């Protein structure tokens, strides 16, 4: 099973969404289940055009997990709210100093 690494901005988005959720326990359960399915290879998602990122959407939440996959880990790039700025996270894919 691959490890999960949240980009700092994605961790902040997750924390904010958890606090804002009317049912934080259910929100956390849905996100954790999706991440577990991704890390074990049970679930793969389509790539976002012209990027190495993949997008995991939910029918029960207005969020999507944006992630990149390597041989060793799943890098969570963003927890994107689907009704806000699309693709704002693309700048996070640029190499960091």
Secondary structure, DSSP 8 states (H G I E B T S, - for coil): --EEEE-HHHHHHHHHHHHH-TTHHHHHHHHHHHHHHHHHTS----B-TTSS-EEEE-SSSSEEEEEEE-SSEEEEEEEEETTS-TTGGGGGGS---
